[in-house]
């Protein structure tokens, strides 16, 4: 049985919501890199819609973080403010 190589992944362009979302979760300790992918995706959705509080986006991601969710929210909020995202 043979397997195909994984699909290639294109990097998000600079100054996009995708780049902002994934950059703000980079460096957060997690059990698996895919947990940060899920967290970044949920932050991207939050940036697009802004329906719920940021805390809800982190909880919804279900990422297995090695820090508390409160600390993760604080780190994400700080990085978003550094990138100029308002209304936090």
N, CA, C and O of each residue as an XYZ file, in Angstrom:
352
protein
N       0.847     -1.167      0.000
C       0.000      0.000      0.000
C       0.902      1.242      0.000
O       1.846      1.333      0.785
N       0.607      2.163     -0.862
C       1.395      3.392     -0.927
C       0.564      4.559     -0.429
O      -0.667      4.529     -0.438
N       1.261      5.565     -0.004
C       0.572      6.786      0.428
C       1.100      7.954     -0.385
O       2.239      7.954     -0.852
N       0.272      8.909     -0.533
C       0.663     10.114     -1.250
C       1.314     11.075     -0.268
O       1.019     11.035      0.926
N       2.195     11.939     -0.759
C       2.773     12.944      0.136
C       1.699     13.947      0.545
O       0.718     14.132     -0.176
N       1.878     14.592      1.693
C       0.862     15.560      2.123
C       0.784     16.755      1.180
O       1.748     17.087      0.491
N      -0.350     17.373      1.167
C      -0.531     18.564      0.349
C       0.370     19.675      0.864
O       0.646     19.765      2.060
N       0.818     20.508     -0.045
C       1.643     21.637      0.376
C       0.751     22.710      1.001
O      -0.433     22.822      0.684
N       1.335     23.472      1.871
C       0.600     24.529      2.566
C       1.185     25.861      2.152
O       2.393     26.081      2.235
N       0.314     26.744      1.705
C       0.778     28.078      1.334
C       0.745     28.982      2.556
O      -0.205     28.945      3.338
N       1.766     29.780      2.716
C       1.799     30.748      3.800
C       0.793     31.856      3.513
O       0.559     32.217      2.360
N       0.203     32.391      4.584
C      -0.723     33.510      4.421
C       0.060     34.752      4.005
O       1.211     34.932      4.403
N      -0.557     35.582      3.223
C       0.092     36.817      2.796
C       0.240     37.748      3.992
O      -0.487     37.639      4.980
N       1.192     38.660      3.884
C       1.423     39.625      4.956
C       0.200     40.525      5.142
O      -0.534     40.799      4.192
N      -0.003     40.972      6.364
C      -1.068     41.918      6.719
C      -2.466     41.399      6.414
O      -3.340     42.166      6.010
N      -2.680     40.112      6.604
C      -4.011     39.546      6.463
C      -4.479     39.071      7.833
O      -3.680     38.922      8.758
N      -5.774     38.836      7.949
C      -6.302     38.327      9.215
C      -5.711     36.961      9.553
O      -5.456     36.661     10.720
N      -5.493     36.136      8.533
C      -4.920     34.809      8.776
C      -3.538     34.935      9.400
O      -3.231     34.270     10.389
N      -2.715     35.783      8.820
C      -1.356     35.971      9.327
C      -1.393     36.531     10.741
O      -0.613     36.109     11.595
N      -2.277     37.464     10.992
C      -2.413     38.049     12.325
C      -2.834     37.003     13.344
O      -2.274     36.941     14.438
N      -3.810     36.186     12.998
C      -4.328     35.175     13.922
C      -3.268     34.142     14.282
O      -3.065     33.836     15.457
N      -2.605     33.616     13.284
C      -1.620     32.567     13.548
C      -0.365     33.133     14.219
O       0.289     32.434     14.993
N      -0.025     34.385     13.932
C       1.133     34.995     14.584
C       0.867     35.237     16.069
O       1.785     35.150     16.884
N      -0.371     35.538     16.423
C      -0.662     35.840     17.830
C      -0.712     34.586     18.698
O      -0.630     34.695     19.921
N      -0.844     33.402     18.106
C      -0.829     32.162     18.901
C       0.536     31.484     18.866
O       0.775     30.533     19.610
N       1.430     31.965     18.008
C       2.771     31.374     17.937
C       3.469     31.559     19.282
O       3.416     32.633     19.881
N       4.106     30.522     19.733
C       4.839     30.604     20.991
C       4.051     30.189     22.212
O       4.619     30.069     23.298
N       2.759     29.966     22.063
C       1.966     29.483     23.192
C       2.256     27.986     23.327
O       2.111     27.237     22.361
N       2.664     27.548     24.520
C       2.987     26.125     24.671
C       1.744     25.245     24.575
O       0.748     25.465     25.264
N       1.830     24.245     23.704
C       0.720     23.319     23.486
C       1.260     21.900     23.365
O       2.443     21.701     23.089
N       0.399     20.925     23.570
C       0.792     19.515     23.497
C       1.206     19.109     22.089
O       2.071     18.249     21.924
N       0.606     19.709     21.083
C       0.816     19.299     19.702
C       0.730     20.541     18.808
O      -0.089     21.423     19.068
N       1.550     20.626     17.771
C       1.460     21.789     16.868
C       0.069     21.965     16.258
O      -0.335     23.088     15.957
N      -0.660     20.876     16.076
C      -2.002     20.975     15.502
C      -2.957     21.695     16.455
O      -3.944     22.285     16.014
N      -2.673     21.650     17.749
C      -3.486     22.403     18.699
C      -3.366     23.898     18.427
O      -4.350     24.631     18.524
N      -2.168     24.346     18.087
C      -1.988     25.764     17.757
C      -2.662     26.106     16.434
O      -3.139     27.226     16.251
N      -2.704     25.150     15.512
C      -3.432     25.388     14.257
C      -4.917     25.611     14.549
O      -5.527     26.538     14.017
N      -5.495     24.755     15.400
C      -6.910     24.916     15.758
C      -7.147     26.237     16.483
O      -8.134     26.929     16.231
N      -6.236     26.574     17.381
C      -6.373     27.834     18.115
C      -6.265     29.019     17.160
O      -7.055     29.960     17.243
N      -5.295     28.975     16.258
C      -5.142     30.053     15.273
C      -6.371     30.193     14.394
O      -6.798     31.307     14.089
N      -6.946     29.057     13.983
C      -8.156     29.097     13.161
C      -9.305     29.746     13.922
O     -10.039     30.560     13.360
N      -9.468     29.395     15.194
C     -10.553     29.981     15.978
C     -10.327     31.468     16.234
O     -11.286     32.237     16.289
N      -9.087     31.875     16.389
C      -8.796     33.306     16.534
C      -9.091     34.019     15.217
O      -9.599     35.141     15.227
N      -8.783     33.391     14.090
C      -9.105     33.982     12.786
C     -10.613     34.176     12.641
O     -11.070     35.230     12.200
N     -11.391     33.141     13.017
C     -12.848     33.275     12.967
C     -13.314     34.413     13.866
O     -14.189     35.195     13.494
N     -12.724     34.498     15.045
C     -13.097     35.562     15.973
C     -12.782     36.931     15.378
O     -13.588     37.855     15.496
N     -11.636     37.071     14.748
C     -11.278     38.352     14.130
C     -12.245     38.722     13.012
O     -12.535     39.901     12.812
N     -12.748     37.731     12.282
C     -13.688     37.994     11.186
C     -15.066     38.385     11.708
O     -15.691     39.307     11.184
N     -15.546     37.680     12.750
C     -16.935     37.840     13.153
C     -17.114     38.670     14.423
O     -18.044     39.472     14.510
N     -16.263     38.491     15.374
C     -16.310     39.195     16.668
C     -17.673     39.100     17.334
O     -18.184     40.093     17.852
N     -18.259     37.924     17.326
C     -19.574     37.739     17.950
C     -19.458     37.481     19.444
O     -20.215     38.037     20.240
N     -18.521     36.648     19.815
C     -18.349     36.253     21.208
C     -17.071     36.881     21.758
O     -16.265     37.418     20.999
N     -16.888     36.817     23.065
C     -15.631     37.320     23.637
C     -14.443     36.456     23.185
O     -14.616     35.304     22.786
N     -13.268     37.018     23.254
C     -12.046     36.314     22.882
C     -11.876     35.043     23.708
O     -11.384     34.034     23.202
N     -12.275     35.087     24.961
C     -12.173     33.912     25.833
C     -12.949     32.723     25.258
O     -12.508     31.579     25.369
N     -14.086     32.992     24.654
C     -14.904     31.931     24.074
C     -14.202     31.305     22.862
O     -14.298     30.097     22.648
N     -13.508     32.109     22.084
C     -12.774     31.581     20.926
C     -11.676     30.628     21.375
O     -11.459     29.590     20.749
N     -10.982     30.975     22.457
C      -9.921     30.105     22.967
C     -10.521     28.807     23.508
O      -9.982     27.727     23.267
N     -11.616     28.906     24.227
C     -12.271     27.715     24.781
C     -12.806     26.824     23.668
O     -12.672     25.602     23.737
N     -13.408     27.416     22.649
C     -13.991     26.662     21.541
C     -12.933     25.885     20.757
O     -13.224     24.821     20.210
N     -11.723     26.406     20.701
C     -10.655     25.737     19.958
C     -10.365     24.348     20.521
O      -9.988     23.444     19.775
N     -10.535     24.175     21.809
C     -10.278     22.869     22.412
C      -8.820     22.469     22.343
O      -8.497     21.281     22.373
N      -7.943     23.443     22.250
C      -6.510     23.157     22.158
C      -5.984     22.680     23.510
O      -6.361     23.200     24.560
N      -5.112     21.686     23.457
C      -4.497     21.167     24.681
C      -3.287     22.026     25.006
O      -2.160     21.713     24.624
N      -3.542     23.105     25.713
C      -2.494     24.060     26.044
C      -1.777     23.628     27.315
O      -2.355     22.976     28.185
N      -0.504     24.005     27.404
C       0.284     23.694     28.589
C       0.272     24.844     29.593
O       0.977     24.808     30.602
N      -0.528     25.854     29.306
C      -0.753     26.973     30.225
C      -2.268     27.101     30.385
O      -3.033     26.482     29.646
N      -2.687     27.898     31.343
C      -4.123     28.069     31.545
C      -4.740     28.838     30.378
O      -4.052     29.574     29.671
N      -6.039     28.658     30.192
C      -6.736     29.395     29.123
C      -6.687     30.889     29.394
O      -6.588     31.687     28.461
N      -6.756     31.280     30.677
C      -6.687     32.708     31.010
C      -5.356     33.311     30.586
O      -5.317     34.416     30.046
N      -4.267     32.592     30.828
C      -2.959     33.096     30.416
C      -2.849     33.142     28.898
O      -2.272     34.080     28.348
N      -3.396     32.141     28.215
C      -3.382     32.133     26.749
C      -4.140     33.337     26.203
O      -3.674     33.995     25.274
N      -5.303     33.627     26.774
C      -6.094     34.786     26.337
C      -5.298     36.066     26.556
O      -5.290     36.953     25.702
N      -4.637     36.159     27.689
C      -3.849     37.357     27.990
C      -2.717     37.518     26.970
O      -2.484     38.623     26.482
N      -2.012     36.429     26.643
C      -0.923     36.500     25.655
C      -1.454     36.877     24.277
O      -0.868     37.712     23.588
N      -2.561     36.264     23.878
C      -3.149     36.555     22.570
C      -3.591     38.010     22.509
O      -3.333     38.705     21.526
N      -4.252     38.462     23.554
C      -4.724     39.849     23.597
C      -3.545     40.828     23.484
O      -3.632     41.829     22.772
N      -2.447     40.536     24.188
C      -1.261     41.394     24.133
C      -0.687     41.441     22.725
O      -0.351     42.515     22.226
N      -0.574     40.278     22.078
C      -0.021     40.242     20.722
C      -0.943     40.932     19.722
O      -0.469     41.580     18.790
N      -2.242     40.799     19.904
C      -3.177     41.480     19.008
C      -3.057     42.997     19.166
O      -3.105     43.730     18.178
N      -2.902     43.464     20.400
C      -2.733     44.898     20.629
C      -1.433     45.398     20.008
O      -1.390     46.502     19.466
N      -0.367     44.587     20.084
C       0.900     44.965     19.468
C       0.775     45.086     17.948
O       1.474     45.877     17.316
N      -0.127     44.289     17.377
C      -0.339     44.318     15.922
C      -1.380     45.351     15.512
O      -1.702     45.474     14.330
N      -1.905     46.089     16.474
C      -2.820     47.171     16.148
C      -4.276     46.777     16.001
O      -5.061     47.533     15.428
N      -4.657     45.604     16.506
C      -6.053     45.194     16.444
C      -6.781     45.853     17.605
O      -6.393     45.685     18.761
N      -7.828     46.597     17.304
C      -8.573     47.298     18.334
C      -9.788     46.544     18.797
O     -10.049     45.435     18.330
N     -10.535     47.125     19.706
C     -11.783     46.556     20.249
C     -11.584     45.187     20.875
O     -12.267     44.226     20.523
N     -10.658     45.110     21.793
C     -10.442     43.830     22.457
C     -11.176     43.867     23.767
O     -11.147     42.893     24.519
